[in-house]
Amino acid sequence: MPFPIRRPFLFVPAPLLFLLCACHGGGGSTHNSHPPLTNIDLAVTNFTVSPSTADPEDTLTVSGTIQNLGTETANPVLGDKFQIGFNLSQDGTVELNEQGFLQKTIDAPIPPGGSLDFSYTAPYGGGDTLSRYADFCTSTDCIPPETGVIGVKVDFTDAIREIDEGNNFQFTPIQVAGTRVAAIFGGCDFGTLSGPDGCDLQISDGFRQVNRHRPSSEPATEVMFYDELQRFVYVSVIIRNCLAAQSQQGSCGGSWEIRATTQKPGLPLLTKIVNIPCRAVYDGTPNAINKACSEVIEIRDLTY
């Protein structure tokens, strides 16, 4: 489904955009890159989305009316059809090759001056929209929910050469609830500021990975992912070069704290805290100097 991809990773919107596309309706093939000129003019009116604040796993209802302001029928012949798709975007613009979270087929004819109402329900947490636009932080302190834009575009592939291509858009604001994920260094009982030995952290949302090393001169607390749409993060605490583990009863280790705060419509802030300890312990082998402790953390409760 051709919808926009603006960046290689997710991951956040500044303004968000849901796109509605009406691919071809009459006067040419959906796959024709040079469709003939038509007297069709598709536009969308009365576009609404509810609720006005939503979590990506909540069900949205998207409704509106497709109008044909032209003098030629869209979908005039049995088998003619166009697609309707909904999506998120970073900046309120429409680009190619982005997959949406919902697509539907319209095959009903829309005569000149006629209209066709639509109404669909679906969560917007599917499709590669979620992987491309997981962040949507627009405020400095980045506390969810964040305000974005839901938009609608008719004939986003320009499969129909319409009388007027400039009336294909409508937009409305929406607040998107998300989760702010922070990593707090819990301490490390070995290592030096200048050396490679210490307590490392690798944390990923499944699309990006952030690495931190301790001890170091960096601040002890960093926010890893602002306002994540994802429910899970993948965490590894890695003990590196624990020379004490080469001696009997020797060990060294450290820990990090993963703190996730979510704001969902109608509910108070929810903060989940998970402590991730790790320790390399002497076991009589040279491999004991390194130890990895991995976790998959559900950063939001299913019931929240």
Secondary structure as a PSIPRED ss2 file (coil, helix, strand):
# PSIPRED VFORMAT (PSIPRED V4.0)

   1 M C   1.000  0.000  0.000
   2 P C   1.000  0.000  0.000
   3 F C   1.000  0.000  0.000
   4 P C   1.000  0.000  0.000
   5 I C   1.000  0.000  0.000
   6 R C   1.000  0.000  0.000
   7 R C   1.000  0.000  0.000
   8 P C   1.000  0.000  0.000
   9 F C   1.000  0.000  0.000
  10 L C   1.000  0.000  0.000
  11 F C   1.000  0.000  0.000
  12 V C   1.000  0.000  0.000
  13 P C   1.000  0.000  0.000
  14 A C   1.000  0.000  0.000
  15 P C   1.000  0.000  0.000
  16 L C   1.000  0.000  0.000
  17 L C   1.000  0.000  0.000
  18 F C   1.000  0.000  0.000
  19 L C   1.000  0.000  0.000
  20 L C   1.000  0.000  0.000
  21 C C   1.000  0.000  0.000
  22 A C   1.000  0.000  0.000
  23 C C   1.000  0.000  0.000
  24 H C   1.000  0.000  0.000
  25 G C   1.000  0.000  0.000
  26 G C   1.000  0.000  0.000
  27 G C   1.000  0.000  0.000
  28 G C   1.000  0.000  0.000
  29 S C   1.000  0.000  0.000
  30 T C   1.000  0.000  0.000
  31 H C   1.000  0.000  0.000
  32 N C   1.000  0.000  0.000
  33 S C   1.000  0.000  0.000
  34 H C   1.000  0.000  0.000
  35 P C   1.000  0.000  0.000
  36 P C   1.000  0.000  0.000
  37 L E   0.000  0.000  1.000
  38 T C   1.000  0.000  0.000
  39 N C   1.000  0.000  0.000
  40 I C   1.000  0.000  0.000
  41 D C   1.000  0.000  0.000
  42 L E   0.000  0.000  1.000
  43 A E   0.000  0.000  1.000
  44 V E   0.000  0.000  1.000
  45 T E   0.000  0.000  1.000
  46 N E   0.000  0.000  1.000
  47 F E   0.000  0.000  1.000
  48 T E   0.000  0.000  1.000
  49 V E   0.000  0.000  1.000
  50 S E   0.000  0.000  1.000
  51 P C   1.000  0.000  0.000
  52 S C   1.000  0.000  0.000
  53 T E   0.000  0.000  1.000
  54 A E   0.000  0.000  1.000
  55 D C   1.000  0.000  0.000
  56 P C   1.000  0.000  0.000
  57 E C   1.000  0.000  0.000
  58 D C   1.000  0.000  0.000
  59 T C   1.000  0.000  0.000
  60 L E   0.000  0.000  1.000
  61 T E   0.000  0.000  1.000
  62 V E   0.000  0.000  1.000
  63 S E   0.000  0.000  1.000
  64 G E   0.000  0.000  1.000
  65 T E   0.000  0.000  1.000
  66 I E   0.000  0.000  1.000
  67 Q E   0.000  0.000  1.000
  68 N E   0.000  0.000  1.000
  69 L C   1.000  0.000  0.000
  70 G C   1.000  0.000  0.000
  71 T C   1.000  0.000  0.000
  72 E C   1.000  0.000  0.000
  73 T C   1.000  0.000  0.000
  74 A E   0.000  0.000  1.000
  75 N C   1.000  0.000  0.000
  76 P C   1.000  0.000  0.000
  77 V C   1.000  0.000  0.000
  78 L C   1.000  0.000  0.000
  79 G C   1.000  0.000  0.000
  80 D C   1.000  0.000  0.000
  81 K C   1.000  0.000  0.000
  82 F E   0.000  0.000  1.000
  83 Q E   0.000  0.000  1.000
  84 I E   0.000  0.000  1.000
  85 G E   0.000  0.000  1.000
  86 F E   0.000  0.000  1.000
  87 N C   1.000  0.000  0.000
  88 L C   1.000  0.000  0.000
  89 S C   1.000  0.000  0.000
  90 Q C   1.000  0.000  0.000
  91 D C   1.000  0.000  0.000
  92 G C   1.000  0.000  0.000
  93 T C   1.000  0.000  0.000
  94 V C   1.000  0.000  0.000
  95 E C   1.000  0.000  0.000
  96 L C   1.000  0.000  0.000
  97 N C   1.000  0.000  0.000
  98 E C   1.000  0.000  0.000
  99 Q C   1.000  0.000  0.000
 100 G C   1.000  0.000  0.000
 101 F C   1.000  0.000  0.000
 102 L E   0.000  0.000  1.000
 103 Q E   0.000  0.000  1.000
 104 K E   0.000  0.000  1.000
 105 T E   0.000  0.000  1.000
 106 I E   0.000  0.000  1.000
 107 D C   1.000  0.000  0.000
 108 A C   1.000  0.000  0.000
 109 P C   1.000  0.000  0.000
 110 I E   0.000  0.000  1.000
 111 P C   1.000  0.000  0.000
 112 P C   1.000  0.000  0.000
 113 G C   1.000  0.000  0.000
 114 G C   1.000  0.000  0.000
 115 S E   0.000  0.000  1.000
 116 L E   0.000  0.000  1.000
 117 D E   0.000  0.000  1.000
 118 F E   0.000  0.000  1.000
 119 S E   0.000  0.000  1.000
 120 Y E   0.000  0.000  1.000
 121 T E   0.000  0.000  1.000
 122 A E   0.000  0.000  1.000
 123 P C   1.000  0.000  0.000
 124 Y C   1.000  0.000  0.000
 125 G C   1.000  0.000  0.000
 126 G C   1.000  0.000  0.000
 127 G C   1.000  0.000  0.000
 128 D C   1.000  0.000  0.000
 129 T H   0.000  1.000  0.000
 130 L H   0.000  1.000  0.000
 131 S H   0.000  1.000  0.000
 132 R H   0.000  1.000  0.000
 133 Y C   1.000  0.000  0.000
 134 A C   1.000  0.000  0.000
 135 D C   1.000  0.000  0.000
 136 F C   1.000  0.000  0.000
 137 C C   1.000  0.000  0.000
 138 T C   1.000  0.000  0.000
 139 S C   1.000  0.000  0.000
 140 T C   1.000  0.000  0.000
 141 D C   1.000  0.000  0.000
 142 C C   1.000  0.000  0.000
 143 I C   1.000  0.000  0.000
 144 P C   1.000  0.000  0.000
 145 P C   1.000  0.000  0.000
 146 E E   0.000  0.000  1.000
 147 T E   0.000  0.000  1.000
 148 G E   0.000  0.000  1.000
 149 V E   0.000  0.000  1.000
 150 I E   0.000  0.000  1.000
 151 G E   0.000  0.000  1.000
 152 V E   0.000  0.000  1.000
 153 K E   0.000  0.000  1.000
 154 V C   1.000  0.000  0.000
 155 D C   1.000  0.000  0.000
 156 F C   1.000  0.000  0.000
 157 T C   1.000  0.000  0.000
 158 D C   1.000  0.000  0.000
 159 A C   1.000  0.000  0.000
 160 I C   1.000  0.000  0.000
 161 R E   0.000  0.000  1.000
 162 E C   1.000  0.000  0.000
 163 I C   1.000  0.000  0.000
 164 D C   1.000  0.000  0.000
 165 E C   1.000  0.000  0.000
 166 G C   1.000  0.000  0.000
 167 N C   1.000  0.000  0.000
 168 N C   1.000  0.000  0.000
 169 F E   0.000  0.000  1.000
 170 Q E   0.000  0.000  1.000
 171 F E   0.000  0.000  1.000
 172 T E   0.000  0.000  1.000
 173 P E   0.000  0.000  1.000
 174 I E   0.000  0.000  1.000
 175 Q E   0.000  0.000  1.000
 176 V E   0.000  0.000  1.000
 177 A C   1.000  0.000  0.000
 178 G C   1.000  0.000  0.000
 179 T E   0.000  0.000  1.000
 180 R E   0.000  0.000  1.000
 181 V E   0.000  0.000  1.000
 182 A E   0.000  0.000  1.000
 183 A E   0.000  0.000  1.000
 184 I E   0.000  0.000  1.000
 185 F E   0.000  0.000  1.000
 186 G E   0.000  0.000  1.000
 187 G E   0.000  0.000  1.000
 188 C E   0.000  0.000  1.000
 189 D C   1.000  0.000  0.000
 190 F C   1.000  0.000  0.000
 191 G C   1.000  0.000  0.000
 192 T C   1.000  0.000  0.000
 193 L C   1.000  0.000  0.000
 194 S C   1.000  0.000  0.000
 195 G C   1.000  0.000  0.000
 196 P C   1.000  0.000  0.000
 197 D C   1.000  0.000  0.000
 198 G E   0.000  0.000  1.000
 199 C E   0.000  0.000  1.000
 200 D E   0.000  0.000  1.000
 201 L E   0.000  0.000  1.000
 202 Q E   0.000  0.000  1.000
 203 I E   0.000  0.000  1.000
 204 S E   0.000  0.000  1.000
 205 D C   1.000  0.000  0.000
 206 G C   1.000  0.000  0.000
 207 F C   1.000  0.000  0.000
 208 R C   1.000  0.000  0.000
 209 Q E   0.000  0.000  1.000
 210 V E   0.000  0.000  1.000
 211 N E   0.000  0.000  1.000
 212 R E   0.000  0.000  1.000
 213 H E   0.000  0.000  1.000
 214 R E   0.000  0.000  1.000
 215 P C   1.000  0.000  0.000
 216 S C   1.000  0.000  0.000
 217 S C   1.000  0.000  0.000
 218 E C   1.000  0.000  0.000
 219 P C   1.000  0.000  0.000
 220 A C   1.000  0.000  0.000
 221 T E   0.000  0.000  1.000
 222 E E   0.000  0.000  1.000
 223 V E   0.000  0.000  1.000
 224 M E   0.000  0.000  1.000
 225 F E   0.000  0.000  1.000
 226 Y E   0.000  0.000  1.000
 227 D E   0.000  0.000  1.000
 228 E E   0.000  0.000  1.000
 229 L C   1.000  0.000  0.000
 230 Q C   1.000  0.000  0.000
 231 R C   1.000  0.000  0.000
 232 F E   0.000  0.000  1.000
 233 V E   0.000  0.000  1.000
 234 Y E   0.000  0.000  1.000
 235 V E   0.000  0.000  1.000
 236 S E   0.000  0.000  1.000
 237 V E   0.000  0.000  1.000
 238 I E   0.000  0.000  1.000
 239 I E   0.000  0.000  1.000
 240 R E   0.000  0.000  1.000
 241 N C   1.000  0.000  0.000
 242 C C   1.000  0.000  0.000
 243 L H   0.000  1.000  0.000
 244 A H   0.000  1.000  0.000
 245 A H   0.000  1.000  0.000
 246 Q H   0.000  1.000  0.000
 247 S C   1.000  0.000  0.000
 248 Q C   1.000  0.000  0.000
 249 Q C   1.000  0.000  0.000
 250 G C   1.000  0.000  0.000
 251 S E   0.000  0.000  1.000
 252 C E   0.000  0.000  1.000
 253 G E   0.000  0.000  1.000
 254 G E   0.000  0.000  1.000
 255 S E   0.000  0.000  1.000
 256 W E   0.000  0.000  1.000
 257 E E   0.000  0.000  1.000
 258 I E   0.000  0.000  1.000
 259 R E   0.000  0.000  1.000
 260 A E   0.000  0.000  1.000
 261 T E   0.000  0.000  1.000
 262 T E   0.000  0.000  1.000
 263 Q C   1.000  0.000  0.000
 264 K C   1.000  0.000  0.000
 265 P C   1.000  0.000  0.000
 266 G C   1.000  0.000  0.000
 267 L C   1.000  0.000  0.000
 268 P C   1.000  0.000  0.000
 269 L C   1.000  0.000  0.000
 270 L E   0.000  0.000  1.000
 271 T E   0.000  0.000  1.000
 272 K E   0.000  0.000  1.000
 273 I E   0.000  0.000  1.000
 274 V E   0.000  0.000  1.000
 275 N E   0.000  0.000  1.000
 276 I E   0.000  0.000  1.000
 277 P E   0.000  0.000  1.000
 278 C E   0.000  0.000  1.000
 279 R E   0.000  0.000  1.000
 280 A E   0.000  0.000  1.000
 281 V E   0.000  0.000  1.000
 282 Y C   1.000  0.000  0.000
 283 D C   1.000  0.000  0.000
 284 G C   1.000  0.000  0.000
 285 T C   1.000  0.000  0.000
 286 P H   0.000  1.000  0.000
 287 N H   0.000  1.000  0.000
 288 A H   0.000  1.000  0.000
 289 I H   0.000  1.000  0.000
 290 N C   1.000  0.000  0.000
 291 K E   0.000  0.000  1.000
 292 A E   0.000  0.000  1.000
 293 C E   0.000  0.000  1.000
 294 S E   0.000  0.000  1.000
 295 E E   0.000  0.000  1.000
 296 V E   0.000  0.000  1.000
 297 I E   0.000  0.000  1.000
 298 E E   0.000  0.000  1.000
 299 I C   1.000  0.000  0.000
 300 R C   1.000  0.000  0.000
 301 D C   1.000  0.000  0.000
 302 L C   1.000  0.000  0.000
 303 T C   1.000  0.000  0.000
 304 Y C   1.000  0.000  0.000
